[in-house]
């Protein structure tokens, strides 16, 4: 029973404190200078958040462009290495390899 009374007193005290804080907050927000300052700070925070989002988006785009450029260069380099060997040059090599070399030296 004693705990119940303490609990009820604590609840009553907390409720009174909450009401006073609420009243003080309302009074502060009714002050036009405080309200203006709060609005100014909120506006500044919103602008910073927007700018940070834009910077993040630009960085994301640059990374994407760099990755695309890297892929393109890789494909070009692959093509240069593997596709630069034309069929004509392959045939010429095959003919020269399959042809016997002219005889040199002592022929009997």
C-alpha positions as CSV (number, residue, x, y, z in Angstrom):
1,X,0.0,0.0,0.0
2,X,2.9,2.4,0.8
3,X,4.3,1.8,-2.8
4,X,1.0,2.6,-4.3
5,X,0.9,6.0,-2.5
6,X,4.5,6.7,-3.7
7,X,3.6,5.6,-7.2
8,X,0.6,7.9,-7.3
9,X,2.6,10.8,-5.9
10,X,5.3,10.2,-8.5
11,X,2.7,10.1,-11.3
12,X,1.1,13.3,-10.1
13,X,4.5,15.0,-9.8
14,X,5.5,13.9,-13.3
15,X,2.2,15.0,-14.8
16,X,2.6,18.5,-13.1
17,X,6.1,18.8,-14.5
18,X,5.0,17.7,-17.9
19,X,2.3,20.4,-17.9
20,X,4.7,23.1,-16.8
21,X,7.2,22.1,-19.5
22,X,4.4,22.1,-22.1
23,X,3.2,25.6,-20.9
24,X,6.8,26.9,-21.0
25,X,7.3,25.5,-24.5
26,X,4.1,27.1,-25.6
27,X,5.1,30.4,-24.2
28,X,8.5,30.2,-25.8
29,X,7.1,29.3,-29.2
30,X,4.6,32.2,-28.9
31,X,7.6,34.6,-28.6
32,X,8.1,35.8,-32.2
33,X,11.9,36.1,-31.8
34,X,12.2,32.5,-30.6
35,X,9.8,31.3,-33.3
36,X,11.8,33.2,-36.0
37,X,15.1,31.8,-34.8
38,X,13.7,28.3,-34.7
39,X,12.3,28.7,-38.2
40,X,15.6,30.1,-39.4
41,X,17.6,27.2,-37.9
42,X,15.1,24.7,-39.4
43,X,15.4,26.3,-42.8
44,X,19.2,26.2,-42.6
45,X,19.2,22.5,-41.6
46,X,16.8,21.8,-44.5
47,X,19.1,23.6,-47.0
48,X,22.2,21.7,-45.8
49,X,20.3,18.4,-46.0
50,X,19.2,19.2,-49.6
51,X,22.7,20.2,-50.6
52,X,24.1,17.0,-49.1
53,X,21.6,15.0,-51.0
54,X,22.5,16.7,-54.3
55,X,26.2,16.2,-53.6
56,X,25.6,12.5,-52.9
57,X,23.6,12.2,-56.1
58,X,26.4,13.9,-58.2
59,X,29.0,11.6,-56.6
60,X,26.9,8.6,-57.4
61,X,26.5,9.7,-61.1
62,X,30.3,10.3,-61.4
63,X,31.0,6.8,-60.0
64,X,28.6,5.4,-62.5
65,X,30.1,7.3,-65.4
66,X,33.6,6.2,-64.3
67,X,32.5,2.6,-64.1
68,X,30.9,2.8,-67.6
69,X,34.1,4.4,-69.0
70,X,36.2,1.6,-67.4
71,X,34.0,-1.1,-68.9
72,X,34.2,0.6,-72.3
73,X,38.0,0.8,-72.2
74,X,38.2,-2.9,-71.1
75,X,36.0,-3.9,-74.1
76,X,38.0,-1.8,-76.5
77,X,41.3,-3.3,-75.2
78,X,39.9,-6.8,-75.4
79,X,38.8,-6.1,-79.0
80,X,42.2,-4.7,-80.0
81,X,44.0,-7.7,-78.6
82,X,41.7,-10.5,-79.7
83,X,40.1,-9.1,-82.9
84,X,43.1,-7.4,-84.4
85,X,44.3,-10.7,-85.8
86,X,42.7,-10.7,-89.2
87,X,41.8,-13.9,-91.0
88,X,44.2,-12.8,-93.9
89,X,47.1,-12.7,-91.5
90,X,46.2,-16.1,-90.2
91,X,46.0,-17.6,-93.7
92,X,49.4,-16.0,-94.6
93,X,50.9,-17.6,-91.5
94,X,49.4,-21.0,-92.4
95,X,50.7,-20.9,-95.9
96,X,54.2,-19.9,-94.9
97,X,54.2,-22.6,-92.2
98,X,52.8,-25.3,-94.6
99,X,55.2,-24.4,-97.4
100,X,58.5,-26.2,-97.3
101,X,61.5,-24.0,-97.0
102,X,63.7,-23.7,-100.1
103,X,66.6,-26.1,-100.2
104,X,69.9,-24.7,-99.3
105,X,73.4,-26.2,-99.2
106,X,74.5,-29.4,-101.0
107,X,71.7,-30.9,-103.1
108,X,72.3,-34.4,-104.4
